């Protein structure tokens, strides 16, 4: 009888203590960060790749325009 009472008591204590709510503390942290924007490349600070890409892009656009004109004239 003693064992049954102790087992029942321990189960009851465990179930009651397991249902308690725990307090949690939350904090909101706001930080300001300064970000420097990159300056867009200009002719003075462009590298060789940027200048070459612009020339290739210009030539490709001219070829595309020619092909579009050819297709437009065939209709």
C-alpha positions as CSV (number, residue, x, y, z in Angstrom):
1,X,0.0,0.0,0.0
2,X,2.9,2.3,0.8
3,X,4.5,1.7,-2.6
4,X,1.3,2.5,-4.4
5,X,0.8,5.7,-2.5
6,X,4.4,6.8,-3.1
7,X,4.1,6.0,-6.8
8,X,0.8,7.9,-7.1
9,X,2.2,10.9,-5.2
10,X,5.4,11.0,-7.3
11,X,3.4,10.9,-10.6
12,X,1.1,13.7,-9.3
13,X,4.0,15.9,-8.3
14,X,5.8,15.3,-11.7
15,X,2.6,16.1,-13.7
16,X,1.9,19.3,-11.7
17,X,5.5,20.6,-11.9
18,X,5.6,19.8,-15.7
19,X,2.7,22.1,-16.4
20,X,4.2,25.2,-15.0
21,X,4.8,28.1,-17.4
22,X,8.3,29.4,-17.6
23,X,9.0,33.1,-18.0
24,X,10.9,34.1,-21.0
25,X,12.3,37.5,-21.5
26,X,12.6,39.0,-24.9
27,X,14.6,42.1,-25.9
28,X,14.5,44.1,-29.1
29,X,17.9,45.3,-30.3
30,X,18.1,48.0,-32.9
31,X,21.4,48.9,-34.4
32,X,22.2,51.5,-37.0
33,X,24.8,50.7,-39.6
34,X,26.3,53.1,-42.0
35,X,26.9,51.8,-45.5
36,X,28.9,53.6,-48.1
37,X,27.5,53.4,-51.6
38,X,29.8,52.5,-54.4
39,X,30.3,55.2,-57.0
40,X,29.3,54.2,-60.5
41,X,32.2,53.7,-62.8
42,X,33.2,56.7,-64.9
43,X,35.5,57.0,-67.8
44,X,38.4,58.0,-65.5
45,X,38.1,55.0,-63.1
46,X,37.0,52.3,-65.5
47,X,39.2,49.3,-66.0
48,X,40.2,47.7,-69.3
49,X,37.4,45.1,-69.0
50,X,34.7,47.7,-68.6
51,X,35.9,49.7,-71.6
52,X,36.2,46.5,-73.7
53,X,32.8,45.4,-72.7
54,X,31.3,48.7,-73.7
55,X,32.9,48.4,-77.2
56,X,31.7,44.8,-77.6
57,X,28.2,45.7,-76.4
58,X,28.1,48.6,-78.9
59,X,29.1,46.3,-81.8
60,X,26.7,43.6,-80.8
61,X,23.8,46.1,-80.6
62,X,24.7,47.3,-84.1
63,X,24.6,43.8,-85.5
64,X,21.3,43.1,-83.8
65,X,19.8,46.2,-85.2
66,X,20.9,45.2,-88.7
67,X,19.3,41.7,-88.3
68,X,16.1,43.3,-87.1
69,X,16.0,45.6,-90.1
70,X,16.6,42.6,-92.4
71,X,13.8,40.7,-90.9
72,X,11.5,43.7,-91.0
73,X,12.2,44.2,-94.7
74,X,11.4,40.6,-95.6
75,X,7.8,40.9,-94.6
